[in-house]
């Protein structure tokens, strides 16, 4: 019998090829994970910013509307003295706005309604009555809101200051 030399091809991977493949795979996973984490952090920051902006605009517009529509303002009663509670009378029905445990609450006819979502916390709420006795009521409202969403850089805060008068 005649001997025929055959070319042997080894099927499989060498250890070096396997290590290179695993290294490239790990690099891909690390980069992809970092991109995902960064995208989620930016999404969280955008949600925090948007909720704080929307809530502060809604609160300012709602309080301005209620003050303009009121027939009288009973609290704060003294001119120039800051108060943390506001009582308005509209069509003979009293309603109040105050901060209770970090939630700005509107109360009317025995019902309490929060003026913002749970994504926002009220840090401070202060009202000062301006003007002169016997004149139209004007209130300056100072409001400090904080986002309940925790970011890496901390929580966002927004300070709102506006003045509204009765019609």
C-alpha positions as protocol buffer text, in pm:
chain_id: "A"
residue {
  index: 1
  type: UNK
  ca { x: 0 y: 0 z: 0 }
}
residue {
  index: 2
  type: UNK
  ca { x: 108 y: 332 z: -92 }
}
residue {
  index: 3
  type: UNK
  ca { x: 120 y: 601 z: 171 }
}
residue {
  index: 4
  type: UNK
  ca { x: -63 y: 926 z: 88 }
}
residue {
  index: 5
  type: UNK
  ca { x: 19 y: 1227 z: 295 }
}
residue {
  index: 6
  type: UNK
  ca { x: -294 y: 1411 z: 401 }
}
residue {
  index: 7
  type: UNK
  ca { x: -327 y: 1763 z: 513 }
}
residue {
  index: 8
  type: UNK
  ca { x: -473 y: 1775 z: 859 }
}
residue {
  index: 9
  type: UNK
  ca { x: -693 y: 2072 z: 938 }
}
residue {
  index: 10
  type: UNK
  ca { x: -762 y: 2123 z: 1304 }
}
residue {
  index: 11
  type: UNK
  ca { x: -1113 y: 2234 z: 1366 }
}
residue {
  index: 12
  type: UNK
  ca { x: -1174 y: 2461 z: 1664 }
}
residue {
  index: 13
  type: UNK
  ca { x: -1009 y: 2761 z: 1824 }
}
residue {
  index: 14
  type: UNK
  ca { x: -674 y: 2816 z: 1969 }
}
residue {
  index: 15
  type: UNK
  ca { x: -647 y: 2959 z: 2316 }
}
residue {
  index: 16
  type: UNK
  ca { x: -520 y: 3292 z: 2180 }
}
residue {
  index: 17
  type: UNK
  ca { x: -815 y: 3324 z: 1941 }
}
residue {
  index: 18
  type: UNK
  ca { x: -1057 y: 3247 z: 2222 }
}
residue {
  index: 19
  type: UNK
  ca { x: -898 y: 3509 z: 2450 }
}
residue {
  index: 20
  type: UNK
  ca { x: -912 y: 3773 z: 2175 }
}
residue {
  index: 21
  type: UNK
  ca { x: -1278 y: 3694 z: 2110 }
}
residue {
  index: 22
  type: UNK
  ca { x: -1364 y: 3712 z: 2480 }
}
residue {
  index: 23
  type: UNK
  ca { x: -1175 y: 4041 z: 2521 }
}
residue {
  index: 24
  type: UNK
  ca { x: -1355 y: 4202 z: 2229 }
}
residue {
  index: 25
  type: UNK
  ca { x: -1690 y: 4074 z: 2356 }
}
residue {
  index: 26
  type: UNK
  ca { x: -1625 y: 4218 z: 2702 }
}
residue {
  index: 27
  type: UNK
  ca { x: -1519 y: 4551 z: 2554 }
}
residue {
  index: 28
  type: UNK
  ca { x: -1842 y: 4564 z: 2352 }
}
residue {
  index: 29
  type: UNK
  ca { x: -2051 y: 4483 z: 2662 }
}
residue {
  index: 30
  type: UNK
  ca { x: -1877 y: 4748 z: 2874 }
}
residue {
  index: 31
  type: UNK
  ca { x: -1921 y: 5020 z: 2610 }
}
residue {
  index: 32
  type: UNK
  ca { x: -2285 y: 4925 z: 2552 }
}
residue {
  index: 33
  type: UNK
  ca { x: -2357 y: 4924 z: 2926 }
}
residue {
  index: 34
  type: UNK
  ca { x: -2193 y: 5264 z: 2971 }
}
residue {
  index: 35
  type: UNK
  ca { x: -2403 y: 5408 z: 2689 }
}
residue {
  index: 36
  type: UNK
  ca { x: -2720 y: 5263 z: 2841 }
}
residue {
  index: 37
  type: UNK
  ca { x: -2641 y: 5403 z: 3187 }
}
residue {
  index: 38
  type: UNK
  ca { x: -2566 y: 5748 z: 3041 }
}
residue {
  index: 39
  type: UNK
  ca { x: -2890 y: 5747 z: 2843 }
}
residue {
  index: 40
  type: UNK
  ca { x: -3089 y: 5651 z: 3153 }
}
residue {
  index: 41
  type: UNK
  ca { x: -2922 y: 5926 z: 3359 }
}
residue {
  index: 42
  type: UNK
  ca { x: -3011 y: 6185 z: 3096 }
}
residue {
  index: 43
  type: UNK
  ca { x: -3368 y: 6057 z: 3083 }
}
residue {
  index: 44
  type: UNK
  ca { x: -3395 y: 6087 z: 3462 }
}
residue {
  index: 45
  type: UNK
  ca { x: -3256 y: 6441 z: 3456 }
}
residue {
  index: 46
  type: UNK
  ca { x: -3502 y: 6542 z: 3182 }
}
residue {
  index: 47
  type: UNK
  ca { x: -3796 y: 6392 z: 3374 }
}
residue {
  index: 48
  type: UNK
  ca { x: -3690 y: 6576 z: 3689 }
}
residue {
  index: 49
  type: UNK
  ca { x: -3654 y: 6907 z: 3507 }
}
residue {
  index: 50
  type: UNK
  ca { x: -3981 y: 6873 z: 3317 }
}
residue {
  index: 51
  type: UNK
  ca { x: -4189 y: 6772 z: 3619 }
}
residue {
  index: 52
  type: UNK
  ca { x: -4049 y: 7060 z: 3824 }
}
residue {
  index: 53
  type: UNK
  ca { x: -4116 y: 7312 z: 3546 }
}
residue {
  index: 54
  type: UNK
  ca { x: -4468 y: 7189 z: 3474 }
}
residue {
  index: 55
  type: UNK
  ca { x: -4568 y: 7170 z: 3839 }
}
residue {
  index: 56
  type: UNK
  ca { x: -4434 y: 7518 z: 3917 }
}
residue {
  index: 57
  type: UNK
  ca { x: -4617 y: 7668 z: 3619 }
}
residue {
  index: 58
  type: UNK
  ca { x: -4941 y: 7495 z: 3713 }
}
residue {
  index: 59
  type: UNK
  ca { x: -4919 y: 7607 z: 4078 }
}
residue {
  index: 60
  type: UNK
  ca { x: -4845 y: 7968 z: 3981 }
}
residue {
  index: 61
  type: UNK
  ca { x: -5132 y: 7979 z: 3732 }
}
residue {
  index: 62
  type: UNK
  ca { x: -5375 y: 7808 z: 3968 }
}
residue {
  index: 63
  type: UNK
  ca { x: -5296 y: 8039 z: 4259 }
}
residue {
  index: 64
  type: UNK
  ca { x: -5313 y: 8346 z: 4033 }
}
residue {
  index: 65
  type: UNK
  ca { x: -5654 y: 8234 z: 3903 }
}
residue {
  index: 66
  type: UNK
  ca { x: -5790 y: 8167 z: 4253 }
}
residue {
  index: 67
  type: UNK
  ca { x: -5667 y: 8502 z: 4385 }
}
residue {
  index: 68
  type: UNK
  ca { x: -5807 y: 8696 z: 4089 }
}
residue {
  index: 69
  type: UNK
  ca { x: -6146 y: 8524 z: 4119 }
}
residue {
  index: 70
  type: UNK
  ca { x: -6174 y: 8567 z: 4497 }
}
residue {
  index: 71
  type: UNK
  ca { x: -6405 y: 8827 z: 4648 }
}
residue {
  index: 72
  type: UNK
  ca { x: -6191 y: 8870 z: 4959 }
}
residue {
  index: 73
  type: UNK
  ca { x: -5867 y: 8750 z: 5113 }
}
residue {
  index: 74
  type: UNK
  ca { x: -5891 y: 8683 z: 5486 }
}
residue {
  index: 75
  type: UNK
  ca { x: -5546 y: 8537 z: 5551 }
}
residue {
  index: 76
  type: UNK
  ca { x: -5285 y: 8683 z: 5551 }
}
residue {
  index: 77
  type: UNK
  ca { x: -5466 y: 8968 z: 5722 }
}
residue {
  index: 78
  type: UNK
  ca { x: -5182 y: 9204 z: 5816 }
}
residue {
  index: 79
  type: UNK
  ca { x: -4998 y: 9405 z: 5552 }
}
residue {
  index: 80
  type: UNK
  ca { x: -4633 y: 9313 z: 5503 }
}
residue {
  index: 81
  type: UNK
  ca { x: -4638 y: 9019 z: 5746 }
}
residue {
  index: 82
  type: UNK
  ca { x: -4539 y: 8680 z: 5594 }
}
residue {
  index: 83
  type: UNK
  ca { x: -4779 y: 8389 z: 5644 }
}
residue {
  index: 84
  type: UNK
  ca { x: -4769 y: 8022 z: 5540 }
}
residue {
  index: 85
  type: UNK
  ca { x: -5145 y: 7988 z: 5496 }
}
residue {
  index: 86
  type: UNK
  ca { x: -5375 y: 8166 z: 5252 }
}
residue {
  index: 87
  type: UNK
  ca { x: -5754 y: 8183 z: 5294 }
}
residue {
  index: 88
  type: UNK
  ca { x: -5963 y: 8317 z: 5007 }
}
residue {
  index: 89
  type: UNK
  ca { x: -6338 y: 8370 z: 4990 }
}
residue {
  index: 90
  type: UNK
  ca { x: -6500 y: 8315 z: 4651 }
}
residue {
  index: 91
  type: UNK
  ca { x: -6879 y: 8358 z: 4620 }
}
residue {
  index: 92
  type: UNK
  ca { x: -6911 y: 8328 z: 4998 }
}
residue {
  index: 93
  type: UNK
  ca { x: -6723 y: 7996 z: 5013 }
}
residue {
  index: 94
  type: UNK
  ca { x: -6386 y: 7999 z: 5191 }
}
residue {
  index: 95
  type: UNK
  ca { x: -6094 y: 7803 z: 5052 }
}
residue {
  index: 96
  type: UNK
  ca { x: -5739 y: 7775 z: 5178 }
}
residue {
  index: 97
  type: UNK
  ca { x: -5397 y: 7693 z: 5043 }
}
residue {
  index: 98
  type: UNK
  ca { x: -5122 y: 7570 z: 5273 }
}
residue {
  index: 99
  type: UNK
  ca { x: -4820 y: 7342 z: 5275 }
}
residue {
  index: 100
  type: UNK
  ca { x: -4879 y: 7020 z: 5470 }
}
residue {
  index: 101
  type: UNK
  ca { x: -4587 y: 6777 z: 5501 }
}
residue {
  index: 102
  type: UNK
  ca { x: -4423 y: 6897 z: 5179 }
}
residue {
  index: 103
  type: UNK
  ca { x: -4746 y: 6896 z: 4977 }
}
residue {
  index: 104
  type: UNK
  ca { x: -4917 y: 7218 z: 4871 }
}
residue {
  index: 105
  type: UNK
  ca { x: -5285 y: 7156 z: 4948 }
}
residue {
  index: 106
  type: UNK
  ca { x: -5596 y: 7342 z: 4830 }
}
residue {
  index: 107
  type: UNK
  ca { x: -5893 y: 7294 z: 5067 }
}
residue {
  index: 108
  type: UNK
  ca { x: -6252 y: 7386 z: 4984 }
}
residue {
  index: 109
  type: UNK
  ca { x: -6583 y: 7263 z: 5127 }
}
residue {
  index: 110
  type: UNK
  ca { x: -6409 y: 7008 z: 5348 }
}
residue {
  index: 111
  type: UNK
  ca { x: -6219 y: 6848 z: 5059 }
}
residue {
  index: 112
  type: UNK
  ca { x: -5841 y: 6864 z: 5025 }
}
residue {
  index: 113
  type: UNK
  ca { x: -5673 y: 6858 z: 4684 }
}
residue {
  index: 114
  type: UNK
  ca { x: -5297 y: 6845 z: 4629 }
}
residue {
  index: 115
  type: UNK
  ca { x: -5174 y: 7110 z: 4386 }
}
residue {
  index: 116
  type: UNK
  ca { x: -4883 y: 6903 z: 4259 }
}
residue {
  index: 117
  type: UNK
  ca { x: -4785 y: 6543 z: 4194 }
}
residue {
  index: 118
  type: UNK
  ca { x: -4573 y: 6320 z: 4413 }
}
residue {
  index: 119
  type: UNK
  ca { x: -4271 y: 6398 z: 4190 }
}
residue {
  index: 120
  type: UNK
  ca { x: -4243 y: 6740 z: 4356 }
}
residue {
  index: 121
  type: UNK
  ca { x: -4199 y: 6840 z: 4722 }
}
residue {
  index: 122
  type: UNK
  ca { x: -4284 y: 7186 z: 4859 }
}
residue {
  index: 123
  type: UNK
  ca { x: -3992 y: 7312 z: 5067 }
}
residue {
  index: 124
  type: UNK
  ca { x: -4137 y: 7652 z: 5153 }
}
residue {
  index: 125
  type: UNK
  ca { x: -4458 y: 7845 z: 5089 }
}
residue {
  index: 126
  type: UNK
  ca { x: -4490 y: 8203 z: 5203 }
}
residue {
  index: 127
  type: UNK
  ca { x: -4747 y: 8473 z: 5129 }
}
residue {
  index: 128
  type: UNK
  ca { x: -4717 y: 8846 z: 5200 }
}
residue {
  index: 129
  type: UNK
  ca { x: -5009 y: 9086 z: 5167 }
}
residue {
  index: 130
  type: UNK
  ca { x: -4920 y: 9414 z: 4999 }
}
residue {
  index: 131
  type: UNK
  ca { x: -5105 y: 9737 z: 4941 }
}
residue {
  index: 132
  type: UNK
  ca { x: -5292 y: 9970 z: 5169 }
}
residue {
  index: 133
  type: UNK
  ca { x: -5599 y: 9922 z: 5392 }
}
residue {
  index: 134
  type: UNK
  ca { x: -5924 y: 9948 z: 5198 }
}
residue {
  index: 135
  type: UNK
  ca { x: -5755 y: 9901 z: 4859 }
}
residue {
  index: 136
  type: UNK
  ca { x: -5746 y: 9602 z: 4627 }
}
residue {
  index: 137
  type: UNK
  ca { x: -5569 y: 9303 z: 4775 }
}
residue {
  index: 138
  type: UNK
  ca { x: -5231 y: 9214 z: 4630 }
}
residue {
  index: 139
  type: UNK
  ca { x: -5032 y: 8911 z: 4739 }
}
residue {
  index: 140
  type: UNK
  ca { x: -4669 y: 8822 z: 4684 }
}
residue {
  index: 141
  type: UNK
  ca { x: -4615 y: 8447 z: 4683 }
}
residue {
  index: 142
  type: UNK
  ca { x: -4278 y: 8289 z: 4745 }
}
residue {
  index: 143
  type: UNK
  ca { x: -4261 y: 7918 z: 4668 }
}
residue {
  index: 144
  type: UNK
  ca { x: -3968 y: 7678 z: 4677 }
}
residue {
  index: 145
  type: UNK
  ca { x: -4013 y: 7338 z: 4509 }
}
residue {
  index: 146
  type: UNK
  ca { x: -3780 y: 7039 z: 4503 }
}
residue {
  index: 147
  type: UNK
  ca { x: -3789 y: 6741 z: 4270 }
}
residue {
  index: 148
  type: UNK
  ca { x: -3849 y: 6411 z: 4447 }
}
residue {
  index: 149
  type: UNK
  ca { x: -3651 y: 6235 z: 4172 }
}
residue {
  index: 150
  type: UNK
  ca { x: -3298 y: 6166 z: 4294 }
}
residue {
  index: 151
  type: UNK
  ca { x: -3026 y: 6234 z: 4038 }
}
residue {
  index: 152
  type: UNK
  ca { x: -2651 y: 6174 z: 4064 }
}
residue {
  index: 153
  type: UNK
  ca { x: -2590 y: 6547 z: 4108 }
}
residue {
  index: 154
  type: UNK
  ca { x: -2862 y: 6575 z: 4374 }
}
residue {
  index: 155
  type: UNK
  ca { x: -3219 y: 6697 z: 4363 }
}
residue {
  index: 156
  type: UNK
  ca { x: -3329 y: 6987 z: 4148 }
}
residue {
  index: 157
  type: UNK
  ca { x: -3492 y: 7287 z: 4313 }
}
residue {
  index: 158
  type: UNK
  ca { x: -3695 y: 7573 z: 4172 }
}
residue {
  index: 159
  type: UNK
  ca { x: -3780 y: 7899 z: 4338 }
}
residue {
  index: 160
  type: UNK
  ca { x: -4098 y: 8073 z: 4219 }
}
residue {
  index: 161
  type: UNK
  ca { x: -4177 y: 8431 z: 4318 }
}
residue {
  index: 162
  type: UNK
  ca { x: -4477 y: 8619 z: 4179 }
}
residue {
  index: 163
  type: UNK
  ca { x: -4724 y: 8892 z: 4270 }
}
residue {
  index: 164
  type: UNK
  ca { x: -5097 y: 8872 z: 4201 }
}
residue {
  index: 165
  type: UNK
  ca { x: -5380 y: 9110 z: 4281 }
}
residue {
  index: 166
  type: UNK
  ca { x: -5757 y: 9089 z: 4302 }
}
residue {
  index: 167
  type: UNK
  ca { x: -5963 y: 9239 z: 4025 }
}
